[in-house]
């Protein structure tokens, strides 16, 4: 999950106010890249950056562009209980503290570490699909695979009951969604605060349990780091780490898997057959999904000093939103940028960000997507989308759909 902070990414550009635009923001991105690649939005008091070169530059310069929302000139300290939880994570820490926090869990997300767990991940995905795939030839990719698979994986890694995954889904969705048309700003803020309080209480109980009885799980690693003699993690940081891993990991991978099935089905009727059993081709196709329909569409920064970009002066303390979804469709970087090419190479997309804050869970998300999709391809063929209208996730900054019904034939 990537954000400009609780007061940043919740402010939606006027051009993305309706849910239809969330499903297809790409025409707006293209227009902005041409007409206003760096623009100030006075309604949101925020700068928007759209071109690949500029987005990459902002993400790469930690000194000039901070992730800490408290650097913003208009920052207001959260007052309600639980409202500041998400601030106590590596998402909103600059180096060197960011590197210290990331170092606590980094080893668990290295490709070499995850490779040992791949057979078990396949078992988990296989069990879900064995339950979902039947002779009726219909399933919902989100409900049956894309959501339960990654939430079960991260729950197991943390050492918490996967039986709580429905609760996790409610929490995750609420933390990243926008307010509904019928909901007032105060009601929305109150609901967000309540969710953070519930999550905080849940994980505090888990943290206390691991303090008394450490286990061989990631939560115990986090708690141990918190209680080291040097005190590497504060109580708030340990809590924030748990929430970050749960919410960010689930949202990213859920939408990556669902977006992949959608892209494959829309691209070519034979693509599923071409990808089946070919790990290299499937890996390449997943990278193209990360470019073409990036699960995370935007990231936030705050300028720490005055900087000029494309003739515009961004002042110290100004909020900046970089649009990954736009950068990944930039014709200056990608040939036929609006075309899904499953074998695209090279493919230097920014789907997981760039620089110091490159997504910690990227190796896990890639592995989960590869495992989940390959297990699906082993079981079904002739996959096609139903005619059900797609409903986008309730966020203009997270790209995905709430449900993805498909039809298929069961492979013999």
Secondary structure, 3 states (H helix, E strand, C coil): CCCCCCCCCCCCCHHHCCHHHHHCCHHHHHHHHHHCCEEEECCCCEEEECCHHHHHHHHHCCCCEECCHHHCCCCCCCCCCCCCHHHCCHHHCCCCHHHHHHHHHHHHHCHHHHHCCHHHHHHHHHHHHHHHCCCCCEEEHHHHHHCHHHHHHHHHHHCCCHHHHHHHHHHHHHHHCCCCCCCCHHHHHHHHHHHHHHHHHHHHHHHHHHHHCCCCCHHHHHHHHHCCCCCCCCHHHHHHHHHHHHHHHHHHHHHHHHHHHHHHHHHCCCHHHHHCCCHHHHHHHHHHHHHHCCCECEEEEEECCCEEECCEEECCCCEEEEEHHHHCCCCCCCCCCCCCCCCCCCCCCCCCCCHHHCCCCHHHHHHHHHHHHHHHHHHEEEEEECCCCCCECCCCCECCECCCEEEEEECC
